[in-house]
Amino acid sequence: MNKEHIKKIISQGEGINIEFKESKNKLNRDVYETVCAFLNRHGGELLLGVKDNGEITGINEDYLEQIKKDFITAINNSQKLTPPFYLSVQKVIVDNKSLLYIYVPQSSQVHRCNGKIFDRNEDGDLNITDNTNLVSSLYLRKQTSYSENRVFPYATVEDLRIDLLDKARIRAKNKNGGSHPWFAMNNEEMLRSAQLIKRDFQTGKEGLTLAAILLFGKDDTILSVLPHHKTDAILRKINIDRYDDRDDIRTNLMDSYDRLMAFVAKHISDPFYLEGDVRISLRNKIFREAVANVLIHREYSNAFPAKMIIESNQVLFENANRPHGHGLINPNTFTPFPKNPIIARVFKEMGYADELGSGVRNLFKYTELFSEGGKPQLIEEDIFKIIIPTTPQATPQATPQATPQATPQATPQATPQTTPQATPQATPQATPQAEKEKAIIEFCKLPKSRDEIQTHIHMQDREYFRKSYLKPLIKNGYLNLTLPDKPNSPNQKYYTVKKESDNK
């Protein structure tokens, strides 16, 4: 969040979706009522460190981290906020004063703070708990705004697959360190805990929601309530007019997730990659997020079939969407918005998905490593699209790992006469890094900043760029600093001190 946006918020003043709290040394007691009201209404933006009149007072630095911790702990405590809701807190410096910015999205559920229901009206938080008409209207609005909340009063637990409920318990237990509240609950208690059984305020009848049936329903139950439900997995590399392989998926979301990931593993290679000294799967990091996204954030009332299409140079995901913006999503400035919060919450409990927002940032981070600098595209329209570029090459990090394996094979032939022949064999592995190094050296014939260099070679990860490119080029004498006495200066630039031919 940048300070220009914060100043714009402050200039607008408090309103139905903007609230200020001074919170200089501790949280205001009514901050959670505001969060509850924002969740129940249309969402909003909360600024801590600003008076009601817009005066920036800032938060005392000695208390800032404790205030953040107290806020996050409270909103995840069901005794304070019911049901709990995860929110991120961002620190912003404005006029040399520290503020905390919290974006609160609209929720698909009705929330209570300390047992009371609050709604937003102009710049105030209203306690509507005892107003039956307003509470009923609130429930009706939530129910009609989010298709996952549609209630099926004649659907029962017998229409669900009990093995999937048990599977969800096991996965939640494994994800949460060996324990989870679902293990102490029977099936109905577990469904109620996950907000998958609700009351229809138009008919007064209670029943399973569409979210419950999509997550755990038998196939015939799902097709009865949602006949158009379908996810298409397609491989289209050789026969581009039709397909090379296909999985037509018409089942619950848990099995859909497993089948989509199996299709990815079948047709997309997984390059060797070390994060620190631990090997991780770039393929799983990327496609776990993309597959979960296409299942979690789909508008299920729309008959458009979701698709995952693996092509020769990219993977395309498409799903029906209820957009809250239009165009390309920028991971540095986007505001996460939950399309099906209840389904998302169940996926998160099982470890299928990350917290809202963090998954998108990981998608950008790991795609660049997976595709040698390529960046994913997330396009917010009526049909939401994710485009992940792919290449047949391993990532630059994989190159050092391959080298020791190749060396023993070359050793028996390693004579002065054969050495020149061995070198070209290593070249294909080194090409991506070598080409980027040459591009940097050519680009820096005139001094360039670190950001300018990273943009030029299409690389986002600052730490990886620093360790793998910038430091080695400086150490080996190919680049020099314009401010050598101030290596960490924000005005630092780098320039070429050797000819490009020296790097060949």
C-alpha positions in Angstrom: 0.0 0.0 0.0 1.5 3.4 -1.1 1.3 6.6 0.8 -0.5 8.4 -2.1 -3.4 6.1 -1.7 -3.5 6.6 2.1 -3.5 10.4 1.6 -6.4 10.0 -0.8 -8.3 8.0 1.8 -7.7 10.6 4.5 -8.7 13.5 2.2 -12.1 11.8 1.6 -12.8 11.6 5.3 -14.8 8.9 7.1 -17.8 7.4 5.4 -19.6 4.2 4.8 -16.4 2.4 3.7 -13.7 4.5 5.4 -13.0 4.6 9.2 -10.2 6.2 11.2 -9.0 5.2 14.7 -6.3 7.1 16.6 -4.8 4.0 18.4 -1.7 5.8 19.4 -0.6 3.4 22.1 -3.3 0.7 22.0 -6.3 -0.4 19.9 -9.5 1.5 20.2 -12.1 -0.7 22.0 -14.6 -0.3 19.1 -12.2 -1.2 16.3 -13.7 -4.7 16.1 -17.2 -3.4 15.8 -16.1 -1.5 12.7 -14.5 -4.6 11.3 -17.7 -6.5 11.9 -19.8 -3.8 10.3 -17.5 -3.6 7.2 -17.7 -7.4 6.8 -21.5 -7.3 7.1 -22.0 -4.4 4.7 -19.8 -3.7 1.6 -16.3 -3.9 3.1 -14.1 -0.9 3.8 -10.7 0.5 4.6 -9.6 1.0 8.2 -6.7 3.4 9.2 -5.1 3.2 12.6 -3.1 6.3 13.6 -5.6 8.9 12.3 -8.1 11.0 14.3 -11.8 11.2 13.3 -11.1 14.6 11.7 -8.4 13.2 9.5 -5.4 14.5 11.6 -2.5 12.1 11.3 -1.2 11.4 14.8 0.7 8.2 14.0 1.2 5.1 16.1 3.9 5.0 18.8 6.7 2.8 17.4 7.1 1.1 20.8 3.5 -0.2 20.6 3.1 -0.8 16.9 4.0 -4.5 16.7 1.9 -5.3 19.8 -1.1 -3.5 18.3 -0.7 -5.6 15.1 -0.4 -8.8 17.1 -3.4 -7.9 19.3 -5.6 -7.1 16.3 -4.7 -10.3 14.4 -5.2 -12.5 17.5 -8.6 -10.9 18.2 -10.2 -11.3 14.7 -9.2 -15.0 14.7 -10.8 -15.5 18.1 -14.3 -16.8 17.8 -15.2 -15.2 21.2 -14.4 -11.8 19.8 -15.5 -12.1 16.1 -17.9 -14.9 15.0 -17.1 -16.5 12.6 -13.5 -15.4 12.7 -12.0 -13.7 9.6 -8.4 -13.4 8.5 -7.2 -9.9 7.7 -3.7 -8.6 6.9 -2.3 -5.4 8.5 0.2 -3.2 6.6 2.4 -0.6 8.0 2.6 2.7 6.0 4.8 5.8 6.7 3.0 9.1 6.0 4.5 12.4 6.9 7.2 10.6 8.9 4.5 8.9 11.0 3.6 5.2 11.2 0.1 4.1 10.3 -1.5 0.7 10.0 -3.8 0.1 7.0 -6.4 -2.8 7.0 -8.5 -3.6 4.1 -11.7 -5.4 5.1 -13.6 -7.1 2.3 -17.3 -7.8 2.2 -18.0 -11.2 3.7 -20.5 -13.8 2.4 -21.4 -14.5 6.1 -23.1 -12.6 8.8 -20.6 -11.8 11.6 -21.0 -10.9 15.2 -18.7 -9.0 17.5 -19.0 -10.0 21.2 -22.3 -11.7 20.3 -23.8 -8.6 18.6 -24.5 -7.9 14.9 -23.2 -4.6 13.6 -23.9 -3.0 10.2 -22.4 0.1 8.6 -24.4 3.3 8.1 -22.6 6.4 6.7 -19.6 6.7 9.1 -21.1 4.8 12.0 -21.3 1.2 13.2 -24.9 0.3 14.2 -25.9 -2.5 16.6 -28.8 -4.2 14.8 -29.0 -7.3 16.9 -32.5 -6.7 18.3 -33.9 -5.3 15.0 -35.4 -8.4 13.4 -36.2 -6.7 10.1 -32.7 -5.4 9.6 -31.1 -8.8 10.6 -33.4 -10.7 8.2 -32.5 -8.3 5.4 -28.8 -8.7 6.1 -29.1 -12.5 5.9 -31.1 -12.3 2.7 -28.6 -10.0 1.1 -25.7 -12.3 1.9 -27.7 -15.3 0.7 -28.5 -13.7 -2.7 -25.0 -12.1 -3.2 -23.0 -15.3 -2.8 -24.2 -18.4 -4.7 -22.3 -20.7 -2.3 -24.8 -19.7 0.4 -27.9 -21.1 -1.4 -29.7 -23.4 0.9 -31.2 -26.8 -0.1 -33.6 -27.6 2.8 -34.3 -31.2 1.5 -30.6 -32.2 1.2 -29.2 -34.1 4.1 -25.9 -35.6 5.3 -26.9 -38.8 3.5 -26.5 -36.9 0.2 -22.8 -36.3 1.0 -19.9 -38.7 0.8 -18.9 -39.5 4.4 -15.5 -40.6 3.2 -14.8 -37.1 2.0 -15.7 -35.6 5.4 -13.3 -38.1 7.0 -10.7 -37.2 4.4 -11.1 -33.5 5.1 -10.6 -34.2 8.9 -7.4 -36.1 8.2 -6.0 -33.4 5.9 -6.9 -30.6 8.3 -5.2 -32.6 11.1 -2.0 -33.1 9.1 -2.0 -29.5 8.0 -2.4 -28.1 11.6 0.3 -30.1 13.3 -1.6 -33.2 14.3 -4.8 -31.8 15.8 -7.9 -30.0 14.6 -11.3 -29.2 16.2 -13.1 -31.2 13.4 -11.8 -34.4 14.9 -13.9 -33.9 18.0 -17.1 -33.2 16.0 -19.6 -35.5 14.4 -20.5 -34.9 10.8 -23.3 -32.4 11.4 -21.3 -30.4 14.0 -18.4 -30.3 11.5 -20.7 -28.9 8.7 -22.2 -26.3 11.0 -18.7 -25.3 12.2 -17.7 -24.7 8.6 -20.9 -22.7 8.0 -22.1 -25.3 5.5 -25.5 -25.7 7.2 -27.6 -22.5 7.2 -31.2 -21.3 7.5 -33.0 -19.8 4.5 -34.4 -16.6 5.7 -37.0 -16.5 2.9 -38.5 -19.8 3.7 -37.4 -20.2 7.3 -36.1 -23.7 6.5 -32.6 -25.0 7.3 -30.4 -27.2 5.1 -27.1 -27.9 3.4 -25.6 -25.0 1.3 -24.4 -25.2 -2.2 -20.9 -25.0 -0.8 -21.4 -28.1 1.3 -22.7 -30.1 -1.7 -19.9 -28.9 -4.0 -17.3 -29.8 -1.5 -18.6 -33.1 -0.2 -21.6 -34.1 -2.3 -22.1 -37.4 -4.1 -21.8 -37.0 -7.9 -25.6 -37.4 -8.5 -26.4 -34.9 -5.8 -24.1 -32.3 -7.4 -25.5 -32.8 -10.8 -29.1 -32.6 -9.4 -28.5 -29.1 -7.9 -26.0 -27.8 -10.5 -26.4 -29.7 -13.8 -23.8 -27.6 -15.6 -21.0 -28.2 -13.1 -17.9 -29.2 -15.0 -14.1 -28.6 -15.0 -12.2 -29.4 -18.2 -8.5 -30.4 -18.2 -7.1 -30.4 -21.7 -3.6 -31.1 -23.2 -3.2 -29.3 -26.5 0.3 -29.4 -27.9 0.3 -31.5 -31.1 -3.4 -31.6 -32.0 -4.2 -27.9 -31.5 -7.5 -28.2 -33.3 -8.8 -30.7 -30.7 -6.6 -32.1 -27.9 -4.0 -34.7 -27.1 -5.4 -35.7 -23.7 -8.4 -34.7 -21.7 -10.1 -35.2 -18.3 -13.8 -34.2 -18.2 -14.3 -33.6 -14.4 -17.8 -33.6 -13.0 -17.4 -34.4 -9.4 -16.9 -32.8 -5.9 -14.3 -30.1 -5.4 -11.9 -32.3 -3.3 -11.6 -35.0 -6.0 -11.6 -32.2 -8.7 -8.5 -30.7 -7.0 -6.7 -34.1 -6.9 -7.5 -34.9 -10.5 -6.4 -31.5 -11.8 -3.1 -31.8 -9.9 -2.6 -35.4 -11.3 -3.2 -34.0 -14.8 -0.5 -31.3 -14.2 1.9 -33.9 -12.9 1.3 -36.1 -15.9 2.0 -33.5 -18.5 4.3 -30.8 -17.0 7.9 -31.5 -15.9 9.2 -30.3 -12.5 12.7 -28.8 -12.6 15.1 -29.3 -9.8 15.1 -26.3 -7.4 16.6 -25.6 -4.0 15.1 -23.0 -1.6 18.0 -22.5 0.8 19.2 -26.1 1.3 15.7 -27.7 0.9 14.4 -29.0 -2.4 10.9 -27.8 -3.3 8.6 -28.5 -6.2 8.1 -25.3 -8.3 5.4 -27.1 -10.2 3.4 -27.8 -7.1 3.9 -24.3 -5.7 2.6 -22.7 -8.9 -0.2 -25.1 -9.9 -1.5 -25.7 -6.4 -2.4 -22.0 -6.3 -3.8 -21.9 -9.8 -5.9 -25.1 -9.4 -7.3 -24.0 -6.1 -8.1 -20.6 -7.6 -10.2 -22.0 -10.4 -12.2 -24.1 -7.9 -12.5 -21.6 -5.0 -13.2 -18.3 -6.9 -15.6 -19.6 -9.6 -19.1 -18.1 -9.9 -21.0 -21.4 -9.8 -24.3 -19.9 -10.8 -22.8 -19.3 -14.3 -22.9 -22.3 -16.7 -19.5 -21.4 -18.2 -17.3 -24.5 -17.8 -14.0 -24.0 -16.0 -10.9 -25.0 -18.0 -7.3 -25.8 -17.6 -5.5 -26.0 -21.0 -1.9 -27.0 -21.2 -0.3 -25.7 -24.4 3.3 -25.8 -25.7 4.4 -22.5 -24.2 1.8 -21.8 -21.5 -1.0 -23.1 -19.3 -4.4 -21.3 -19.4 -7.0 -21.3 -16.7 -10.5 -19.9 -17.2 -13.5 -19.7 -15.0 -16.8 -17.8 -14.7 -16.3 -14.7 -12.4 -18.1 -12.0 -10.6 -15.5 -9.3 -11.2 -14.6 -6.6 -8.7 -12.3 -4.8 -11.2 -11.2 -5.2 -14.7 -7.9 -5.9 -16.4 -4.5 -7.2 -15.4 -3.9 -7.8 -11.6 -0.8 -6.2 -10.2 0.5 -8.3 -7.2 1.9 -5.2 -5.6 -1.3 -3.2 -5.6 -4.2 -5.6 -5.9 -6.8 -5.9 -3.2 -7.8 -9.5 -2.5 -11.6 -10.2 -2.6 -13.1 -13.5 -1.6 -15.5 -14.9 -4.2 -16.6 -17.9 -2.2 -15.2 -17.4 1.3 -16.7 -20.5 2.9 -15.3 -22.8 0.2 -12.0 -20.9 0.5 -11.9 -21.4 4.3 -12.4 -25.2 4.0 -9.7 -25.4 1.4 -7.4 -23.4 3.6 -8.1 -25.7 6.6 -7.1 -28.7 4.5 -3.9 -27.0 3.2 -5.2 -26.8 -0.4 -4.9 -23.0 -0.4 -3.0 -20.1 1.3 -4.4 -17.1 3.0 -6.2 -14.7 0.6 -3.6 -12.6 -1.3 -0.4 -14.6 -0.3 -1.1 -17.3 -2.8 -1.1 -14.7 -5.7 2.2 -13.3 -4.5 3.7 -16.9 -4.4 2.3 -17.5 -7.9 4.3 -14.5 -9.3 7.4 -15.4 -7.3 7.7 -19.1 -8.3 6.5 -18.7 -11.9 9.4 -16.4 -12.6 11.8 -19.2 -11.4 9.9 -21.9 -13.2 9.8 -20.2 -16.6 13.2 -18.4 -16.5 11.9 -14.9 -15.9 8.4 -15.2 -17.4 5.6 -13.7 -15.4 2.0 -15.0 -14.9 -1.0 -12.9 -16.1 -4.1 -12.7 -13.9 -6.9 -11.0 -15.8 -10.0 -9.9 -13.9 -13.1 -9.9 -16.3 -16.4 -11.7 -16.5 -14.3 -14.7 -17.4 -11.3 -14.8 -15.0 -8.0 -16.0 -16.6 -4.6 -17.1 -15.3 -1.9 -17.5 -17.9 1.3 -19.3 -16.7 4.2 -19.2 -19.1 6.2 -22.5 -19.4 9.6 -23.4 -20.9 11.3 -26.8 -21.5 14.5 -25.5 -19.7 15.3 -26.0 -16.1 15.5 -22.9 -13.9 18.9 -21.1 -13.5 19.1 -22.5 -9.9 19.0 -26.0 -11.4 22.2 -25.4 -13.4 24.8 -25.8 -10.5 23.0 -29.0 -9.4 23.4 -30.6 -12.9 27.1 -29.7 -13.2 28.5 -32.2 -10.6 26.6 -35.0 -12.2 28.0 -34.3 -15.6 31.6 -33.9 -14.4 32.2 -37.6 -13.5 31.0 -38.7 -16.9 33.4 -36.3 -18.7 36.4 -37.1 -16.5 37.6 -40.3 -18.2 37.8 -38.4 -21.5 39.2 -35.3 -19.9 42.5 -34.8 -21.8 43.9 -31.6 -23.2 42.6 -32.6 -26.6 39.1 -33.4 -25.4 38.6 -30.5 -23.1 37.4 -28.1 -25.8 34.8 -30.7 -26.8 33.5 -31.0 -23.2 32.9 -27.3 -22.9 30.1 -27.0 -25.5 28.2 -29.8 -23.7 27.8 -27.7 -20.6 26.8 -24.6 -22.6 23.0 -25.4 -23.0 22.7 -25.6 -19.2 24.5 -22.3 -18.7 22.8 -20.4 -21.6 19.9 -18.8 -19.6 22.2 -17.3 -17.0 25.0 -16.4 -19.5 22.5 -14.6 -21.7 21.1 -12.6 -18.9 24.7 -11.7 -17.7 25.5 -10.5 -21.2 22.3 -8.5 -21.4 23.1 -6.8 -18.1 26.7 -5.9 -19.2 25.4 -4.5 -22.4 22.6 -2.6 -20.7 24.9 -1.0 -18.1 27.2 0.7 -20.5 25.4 3.7 -19.1 24.8 3.6 -15.3 21.6 1.9 -14.4 19.8 1.3 -11.0 19.0 -2.1 -9.6 15.3 -1.8 -10.4 16.1 -0.8 -14.0 18.4 -3.8 -14.5 15.8 -6.3 -13.0 13.1 -4.8 -15.3 15.3 -5.1 -18.3 15.9 -8.9 -17.8 12.4 -9.5 -16.6 13.3 -10.7 -13.0 11.2 -9.9 -9.9 13.0 -11.7 -7.1 15.3 -9.0 -5.7 17.2 -11.3 -3.4 17.8 -14.0 -6.1 18.9 -11.3 -8.5 21.4 -9.8 -6.0 22.9 -13.2 -5.1 23.0 -14.8 -8.5 23.7 -11.9 -10.8 24.6 -8.6 -9.2 27.2 -9.7 -6.7 29.0 -12.2 -9.0 29.2 -9.5 -11.8 30.6 -7.0 -9.3 33.0 -9.5 -7.8 34.4 -10.6 -11.1 34.9 -7.0 -12.3 32.3 -6.7 -14.9 30.2 -4.1 -13.0 31.2 -1.3 -10.8 29.2 1.0 -8.4 28.6 4.7 -9.0 28.7 5.2 -5.2 31.3 2.7 -4.0 31.5 4.3 -0.5 27.7 3.9 -0.1 26.9 0.4 -1.4 23.3 0.5 0.1 22.4 4.0 -1.1 19.0 4.3 -2.7 20.7 6.4 -5.4 23.2 3.6 -6.2 23.7 2.7 -9.9 25.9 0.1 -11.7 28.0 0.5 -14.9 30.0 -1.8 -17.1 33.8 -1.8 -16.6 34.7 -4.6 -19.0 33.7 -5.2 -22.6 31.0 -7.7 -23.3 33.5 -9.9 -25.2 35.4 -10.4 -21.9 32.4 -12.4 -20.6 32.3 -14.9 -23.4 
